[in-house]
């Protein structure tokens, strides 16, 4: 989940205001130019997720699980409600159009790396 970036809960403001002792302040994924590209990826996942009434994080999990080489995903949850949502993500099947949109955004995000 890219240390919380792909959940959809992370914003530019939140990333910029992480406590000084938060290790993510030193993670290049949370700093420019990568932060902007990662947030753009999340927004694309948000658009796809709206089609299914799902969050960007759920779309990220479904996108990963669609790969034949992936047999499972280790995703954290802080409570039973989050765990239930994560478990239901296995039922989400993305369309070819969804996958193409996400892969385009992933390519842009990776270009910043």
N, C-alpha and C positions, 0 to 999 in steps of 0.2 A: 504494500500500500504506500510505498515510498515515504515511510516514516510519517504518515498522516496526510501527505499532500493529496493523494488520490481519493481520500474520503469525501472530499467536497466541503469539509468543515474549515479547511485552511484557507485563509485569505492573505492577500499581500500585507494588509495591516497587521494581521496576527503574526505572520512570519517576521515582519520587521520589528515587532514588539515582544518577541520571545525573550524570556529572562536571560541575562548574560551567562548564567550557568547551564543553560539548555544546550546540549551538544549539537542541536540542529543549527545553532547560530554559526557553527564552523563547517557545516555541511554545504558543499557547493550547490546542491540541489535547491537550497533555500536562499541562495544569493543570486544576484544578477550575473550573467544574463539567463541562467538556467531557471530561476524562479518564474520569470514571465512566461517562458515556454512551457513549463510544467503547469502553470495556472491556465494557460490556453488549452492544454490537453484536458485538464479537468473540466473546463467549460464545454468542450466538445463532448465529453462523456456525460455531462449534465444534460445537454441537448438530446443525446441518444436516450438517456435514462428517462426523460420526460415522456417519451413514446411508450414506455412500459410502466410508468409510475414507479421508477427505481432511482436510486441515488447514483452519483458518479462512482462511488466506491463499489456498489453492486455491479455496475457496468464493467468496471476494471476487473473484478473477479470473474465475471462471465466471459470477458474477452480473453482472459488467461486460460480459463478452463476449457475453452473451445479448441485449444491446440491439442492435436492427437498425442503429442509426447508428454503432455501434462496429465497426470492421473489424480492429482489432488492439489489443494492450495492450503497453506498454513496461514490463517487469517486470525488476528487477535480480536477479542471482544471483551469489553469491560463489564458487561452485565448480560443477563439472560435475554433481554430484548434484542440487544445487538447480535447475540449468538443466533437467535431465531432468524433474524434478517439475513445474516451471513449464510446460514444453512439453506434458506430458500433461494439463494442466488444460483444454486446448481440447476434450478428449474428454468432459468432465464436463457432463452436461445436468441442470439443476436442475428439479424438479417445480414446478407452480404453487403448491403448498403451501409449498415451500421458499422460493420467490420472495416469497410473501406474508409469510412469517415474517421474512425479511431486510428487506423493505421497511418492515415495522412497526418493526423495530429501528432502521433508518436514519432513519425519521421522528422517533423519540424522540431519537436522537443529534443530528439537525439542529436540533431544537427548542432544544437547549442552545447552539446557535451564535448 
